[in-house]
Amino acid sequence: MRIDAIAVFCGSKAGNNPKFESHTKALGYILAKKNISLIYGGGNKGLMATVANAVLEKNGKAIGIIPKVLTEWEHQHNGLTELHIVETMHIRKQMLYDKCDAAVILPGGFGTLDEVFEMLTWNQLSIHNKKIFFLNTDGFYDALMVHILKMQEEGFLYGNHQEKIQVLNNPEDILQYL
């Protein structure tokens, strides 16, 4: 599968662990170096700003999609290659999914989980067949992976979730899939 664009889902806050930002920045550099477009939520705060700025710093392509209601909350990034201001969160998510070939999930909060679970659900329903990578910086997603395994073991998932989800411990781990 050829990957020309990756959606990155992450926090509009940086979190408490300095590794979150360093891993996010490293991922942005990798995307730019490999000429892979960043598709993300369009914000200029937290890890969202970190990944976009890293891509732009290395002359990569960064495409942001932000709902009008969040332009003050997440402060849209005005230095992007492209910025789409849309009417709703649903339109944002649809555009993020439509424009990407795969997704990388970085640390984040409820919004990040909302986006990834919708993408996982669409994957399970065969609405799309995009690979989803979790960058598990310092074990941030360990508990979630245990819970997803529990859902599989208890018979609530269709198919093998491990065919759609790949857990990475370091940004460089993604290179083998590009």
N, C-alpha and C positions, 0 to 999 in steps of 0.2 A: 504494500500500500504506500503510495507516494504522499508525503506530507509537505504541503506548501504553506499551510496556515495552521497555527495552533491557538486555540482559545485557552486563555489562562484565567482561572477563577481563583480569587484570593481576597484578602481583607482590605477594606478601606482604612484599616488601622494597621500599624506595624507589629503589634504584639509585644510581648515582654522579652523574648529571646532574640538577641542580636543575630543569631544564625538565620532567623527567618529572612531578614533583609539581605544578608550575604548570599544565601542560597537563591533568593529571588533575583538579585542582581546578576549572579552567575548564569542563571537560566536565561535572562534577557540577553546577555552577551552571546550565549550559545545560539539563540534564535537568530540574532543578527548575523553572526558568523556563518551560519548555515543557510542564510537567505530565506528564512522561514518567517512569514508575517505573523506578528502578534495581533490577536483579536482579543480584546478585553473590555471591561466595563466602562472605560473612558474617564475614570476618576484620576485626580491628581493628589491623592492622599494615601498614606499607608503603603502596603505592599503593591497596590495598584500603581501608584506613582513610581515606585522603585523599579518594577519590571518594565514599564513604558520608558522611563528615562534611561535605563540600561540599554534597551533596544535602540533608542534614538541616539545615544552617545556613540554607538558603534555603527551609525548610519543605516540601521535597519528600518523596517516598515512597521509602524504601530498604528493600528486601527481601533478606535474607541467607539463604544456604543453606550450611551447613557440616557436614561429617561429624564425628561424635563424636570420632574419633581426632585430628582437627585442632584441637579446641577449646583445647588447650594450646599447640600449635605456632603457630597463627595467631591465637589469643586471640579468641574470638568477640566480636562487637560487640554489647553489651547495650543500646545506645540506638537500635536500629533500629525502623522501623515494624513490621516482622515479622522474626523470626528462626526459621528451621527448622533444628533439629539432626537430622541423618539418620544412618543406619547406615553407609553406604558412599560412596565417591567416585562410584561409578556412579549411585547414586540422586541425589547432588548434581548431577551433570552432566545427568541426565535432567530434573530439576526446573528447572534453569537454562534448558535448551532449551525446555521446555514453557511456561514462564512468559513468555518473551520474544517480541518480534516481529522483533527484529534484534539484532545483537551488535556491540560495539565492542571491539577488541583494543588494549590499551595495552602498554607495555613490561612484560616479566615473564620468568620462567624456564621450566623444564620443564613445570610445571603449566599455565601459560598456553598453551604450545604444545600440550600434550596436549588441552586443552579446545577450542582453535580447530581443531586438525586433526580431531578427532572431528566437530565441527560442519561443517567443510568436506566431510568424507567423507559425512555424512548428506545434505548438500546435493547432492552429486554423485550419490548413490543415490536422490534424490527422496524421501527420508524427510521432509524439510521443504524449504521454499523461502524461507529467511530471508536477508536481506542481511547481509553481514559487512563491517564497516569496520575498517581498521587505522589507528590514529592513529600515524603514522610520525614521532614526535617526534625531531628532529635525525637523521633517517635510520636510526633504530633497526631498522626492518624492511627496509631496502634490500636486504641480502644475501638475505633470505628471499624477497622479491619476484622477485629474479633467479633464484633456484632454482625457484620455482613456474613462472616463464616457461620455464625449461629443461625441467621436467617436461612442460609443454604442448608445447613444440617437439619433444621426443623421443617424443611420442605416448603418454604415460602417463596423461593426464587425459581424462575424458569431457566433451565440451562445452567451451565457452569459459569459462575460470576468471574472466575479467574481467567476466562477467555477474553473478557472485556476490560478487566482492571489490572493494571500493572503498578506495583508499588516500587518507588525509587527512593533510595536513601540519600543520594547526592545528585545535584543537577547534572553532572557529567554522565550519570547512568542512562540518561535519555539518548545519548549519542548512538547507542547500539540499535535504536529503533528508527533513526532518521535516515 
